[in-house]
Amino acid sequence: MLTAFKGLISACHVAIFVYGFLLQRNDRELSNLNAIGFSIYCSRGAALCLAFDMTLIMLPVCRKLLSYISRIIFALLNVGQGTISEGSHSNMTDYHKYLAYHIPVFLTIHVLGHCVNFYRLEQLGRGSAMSYHFGTWAGVTGYWMILLLGIMFVTAHRTIRKRNYEVFWYTHHLAILVMVFYAFHGYGCFVKTNDGQCRGYDSWRYVVLASLIYLAERILRAIESNRLIALSSAVAHPGGAIELNFKLPSMQYRPGQHIYLNIPQLSKYEWHPFTITSSPIEQFISLDIRQDGDWTIELGRTLGYGPETPRLEQAQVVRDRSLLPLIRIDGPYGGPKEDVLTFDHAVLIGTGNGITTFSGILRHIWFRHQETQSSRLKTLNLYWVSRDANKLDWFRSLFSMEKSMELFRTGLIRIHIYFTPRKSARNPSFKLDSSAQRHKVVASANPFQPPQIDTTVQGRYSNDDDEYEEDEELLSPRDRPTGSNTTISLTSIPSHSSDSPPKISGVNEEALERSVDNMEQGDAIIGPNNIHLGRPDFASIFEAMKDKILRNSASSGQIRIGVFYCGSPVLGSTLAQECRRFSNSRIRFVFSEE
């Protein structure tokens, strides 16, 4: 869906630029202005593209209005929401960002074009270039917009957004000033006909209309989410995760949806999206929150379990109810994922924090299983990929319900965890050597062949590619571990004679060792055999899955495998291609991206 959107938007930009270019060049009433030449055509074409972007840029983030519109469409088409998904947070954000990527491109063309235009006007004796730059409405408002947009783009970078979300959130509201300056940008009437008539695009009208729609969205959100809600309980989990539980009978949600959370005690205006990790069948609503950023860390400290708190060995309920803050909720949003149950087999793939999307789904499956509700689902494979071994405890807390162990024992659900270490600049590959290691797991590329315990084989994982971006843990099939098997150690390397034992690039060995110790205490859900090192080879995984299912199936009809993904768009494109490649008349891989 995102790929089609990108293609459509890019084609629209090309068409709009060409249209604006030709419209300016062929207008005989603008012959005096067109004496400037090629640069005026380019600046006008780019201006029309910017008008297109500024009009649409806010619409994808009008989540409340889009949710209402989608419900109306569902009702008119008599289609269930599980069949056609509402726009999820990640999808809508991707649309918003892709539109935003075009702004600096056409802004550069527009600004450089006008720099040449002002220089040419000075040569033609129509005033100094500096007077056009800093003495006109177009020049002054234009430079203010460049400054504000520059701040917004810098603070929207992934690094800043991840480390200090609050800076990103507040500076992004500079868009309000940008829209005000844009509305007055053409007030000075730079583009005039030969007889002095204004000949602008009047694009400010569309931008003002879009701004009013967004304003209505914010007012609607404020009205509907103004209610303060008391938390029923809060639980601190090993690994630093915080679980919030509350009751809100009026909120109807479905598995896989998310809400926006505001805690006035922490920040009156900040809203953060979190996936609902409970099942609609339960009596309460749960959110699992990792302490990863200023706001979430402050939440942990408010509850008495901040990063400085000694590591917990088991989950702790916050006993002091006076510590529980009041919250506000906006939502739910996003497409429900309960259609996982409509497939013969399901594959859930999450990278990083994207795995939280599927926690509520597994809980929902368990409750349906308890109520003996019929489901055609025969197997469900869950794949989680992360670069941070410290997240393993958090992951275990998401899927640590004792009730769910029954599903794992029956083989209905299988979990596969992959750690993808960063490449070291000095040593692009790493090795694990020790005769005293307690655990070594040979992780086969084929998940249907169980990993084997080995105590002698040396492990190696090579990575010849460049450093990957933070949320792009998985890429194309070419980025695979060398060899058919990868041997990994789940314990730290024993101390050597030096004071500083060797470290594995990108792998937190202590975190892995600690997690293995926890597994040895009888964790039936996640054990050493579930953990692999390196990127999963989904081509081999899908091929093995296809062969096994067809070999064991007596059905004459087409078998449907649902592949649900939440994470980096780069891997999403690869998975979509693999699903198409392995589908045929007997078996079909149906891909869905959150």
Secondary structure, 3 states (H helix, E strand, C coil): CHHHHHHHHHHHHHHHHHHHHHHHHCCHHHCCHHHHCHHHHHHHHHHHHHHHHHHHCCHHHCHHHHHHHHHHHHHHHCCCCCCCCCCCHHHHHHHHHHHHHHHHHHHHHHHHHHHHHHHHHHHCCCCCHHHHHHCCHHHHHHHHHHHHHHHHHHHCCHHHHHHCHHHHHHHHHHHHHHHHHHHCCCCCCCCECCCCCECCCCCHHHHHHHHHHHHHHHHHHHHHCCCCEEEEEEEECCCCCEEEEECCCCCCCCCCCEEEEECCCCCCCCCEEEEECCCCCCCCEEEEECCCCHHHHHHHHHCCCCCCCCCCCCCEECCCHHHCCEEEEEEEECCCCHHHHHCCEEEEEEEHHHHHHHHHHHHHHHHHHHCCCCCCCCEEEEEEEECCCCHHHHHHHHCCCHHHHHHHHCCCEEEEEEECCCCCCCCCEEEECCCCCCCEEEEECCCCCCCEECCCCCEEEECCCCCCCCCCCCCCCCCCCCCCEEEEECCCCCCCCCCCCCCCCCCCHHHHHHHHHHHCCCCCCCCHHHEEECCCCHHHHHHHHHHHHHHHCCCCCCEEEEEEEECCHHHHHHHHHHHHHCCCCCEEEEEEEC
